[in-house]
Amino acid sequence: MSVKPRPDEDRFLEKIDQRGEDACWPWLGAQNRDGYGVFTYFVEGAKKTSVVSRLAFEYFTGRAPGDLYVLHSCDNPCCCNPKHLFLGTPLDNMQDKMRKGRGAFPGPSRPARGSRHGNALLTEEQVAEVRRDYVPRRTPLRVFAEKFGVRISTIYNALRDGWKHVEA
């Protein structure tokens, strides 16, 4: 006797925490390394994986995103609340990212520094700890790299030019 799999729609909806009408609805399932929810489902017997914000937008609004991006007004990558999702072009996505200070080259009104920078791998607290505890020629950079799960070059940059706003 075989067990009939649950419908994809049921599996999808049970992984969304629909907290309230205006609150973020976090995805409770798998996420990619950037924090965006991902969902695997089947189309005509073929396995497909998609970012859940795209699926949530289509499911709750009835409109397919097509070639457009699904952007988050809440800036929470795992949010599935359709009130927080809107469509945009790749340019809209880049401008939204820059406006929110997450771009590699943020604008003058809101520069992204430290952990708010889109490419940051460390927090201000971790950088302060490295600067405080590092002893040249006695403490290998590898120790900090392993502790924080980053490359040695990331630790080196934290000690040198990067993170100028952080004091030990």
C-alpha positions in Angstrom: 0.0 0.0 0.0 1.5 3.4 -1.0 0.9 6.6 0.8 -0.5 9.4 -1.4 1.7 12.6 -1.1 0.1 15.7 0.3 -0.8 18.3 -2.3 2.0 20.9 -2.9 -0.4 23.7 -2.0 -1.1 22.3 1.4 2.6 21.8 2.1 3.4 25.4 0.9 0.7 27.0 3.1 1.6 25.2 6.3 5.1 26.6 6.1 3.9 30.2 6.3 3.3 31.7 9.7 0.4 34.1 9.0 0.7 36.1 12.2 -1.6 39.0 11.4 -2.8 41.1 8.5 -0.1 43.7 8.5 2.8 41.7 10.2 5.5 39.8 8.3 4.5 36.3 7.5 7.8 34.4 7.9 8.6 31.3 5.9 9.2 28.4 8.2 10.7 26.0 5.7 14.0 25.8 4.0 16.0 29.0 3.2 18.9 29.7 0.8 22.1 31.3 2.2 20.6 34.8 1.7 17.6 34.1 3.9 15.0 33.7 1.1 12.6 30.8 1.6 12.8 28.1 -1.0 10.1 25.5 -1.8 10.4 22.3 -3.9 7.3 21.1 -5.7 6.3 19.1 -8.8 5.1 20.3 -12.2 4.0 17.5 -14.6 6.1 15.0 -12.6 9.2 17.2 -12.7 10.8 18.5 -9.5 11.1 22.3 -9.4 12.4 24.7 -6.7 11.4 28.3 -6.4 11.9 31.3 -4.1 8.8 31.4 -1.9 8.2 35.1 -2.2 7.4 34.6 -5.9 5.1 31.7 -5.2 3.4 33.6 -2.3 2.9 36.7 -4.6 1.2 34.5 -7.2 -0.8 32.5 -4.8 -2.2 35.3 -2.7 -2.7 37.9 -5.5 -3.5 35.6 -8.4 -1.0 37.5 -10.6 2.1 35.7 -12.0 5.3 37.7 -11.6 6.5 36.7 -15.1 10.0 38.2 -15.7 9.6 40.8 -13.0 11.2 40.5 -9.6 9.2 40.2 -6.4 10.5 42.8 -3.9 9.9 43.2 -0.2 8.7 46.5 1.2 9.5 45.1 4.7 13.1 44.1 3.6 12.6 40.7 5.3 13.7 38.1 2.7 11.6 35.3 4.3 8.4 37.3 4.4 5.4 35.9 2.4 2.8 38.5 3.3 1.3 39.7 0.0 0.9 43.2 1.5 4.7 43.4 1.8 5.4 42.1 -1.7 5.5 44.1 -4.9 6.7 43.6 -8.5 9.7 45.5 -10.0 12.3 45.4 -12.7 15.9 44.5 -12.1 16.6 48.3 -12.0 13.8 48.7 -9.4 15.4 46.0 -7.3 18.8 47.6 -7.4 17.3 51.0 -6.5 15.3 49.5 -3.7 18.5 47.8 -2.4 20.5 51.1 -2.6 17.7 53.1 -0.9 17.7 50.6 2.0 21.5 50.9 2.4 22.3 47.3 1.3 24.2 48.0 -1.9 27.9 47.7 -2.4 28.0 51.4 -3.3 25.3 53.0 -1.1 24.2 56.5 -1.6 25.3 59.5 0.5 22.0 59.7 2.4 22.3 56.3 4.0 25.7 54.7 3.6 25.8 51.0 4.4 28.6 50.3 6.8 29.7 47.3 8.8 27.1 44.5 9.2 24.5 46.6 7.3 26.6 46.3 4.2 25.2 43.8 1.7 28.5 41.8 1.6 29.3 41.9 5.3 30.3 38.5 6.9 31.1 39.8 10.4 29.2 41.9 12.9 30.6 44.9 14.7 30.9 42.9 17.9 33.0 40.2 16.1 35.3 42.8 14.6 35.7 44.5 18.0 36.6 41.1 19.5 39.2 40.4 16.7 40.8 43.8 17.2 40.8 43.5 21.0 42.1 39.9 21.2 44.5 39.8 18.2 48.2 39.8 19.1 50.5 40.2 16.1 52.9 37.3 15.5 51.3 35.4 18.5 47.6 34.9 17.5 47.2 33.3 14.0 44.4 34.9 12.0 43.2 31.4 11.3 42.0 31.2 14.9 39.5 34.0 14.3 38.6 32.8 10.8 37.7 29.3 12.2 35.8 30.8 15.1 33.6 33.0 12.9 33.4 30.7 9.9 35.0 33.1 7.4 38.2 33.2 5.4 41.5 34.6 6.8 41.3 37.5 4.3 38.1 38.6 6.0 39.8 38.7 9.4 42.8 40.5 7.8 40.4 43.2 6.3 38.7 43.6 9.7 42.1 44.5 11.2 43.1 46.8 8.4 41.1 49.2 6.3 37.6 47.9 6.6 35.3 48.6 9.5 36.8 52.0 10.4 33.8 52.9 12.5 34.4 50.0 15.0 36.7 50.5 18.0 38.2 47.6 19.9 
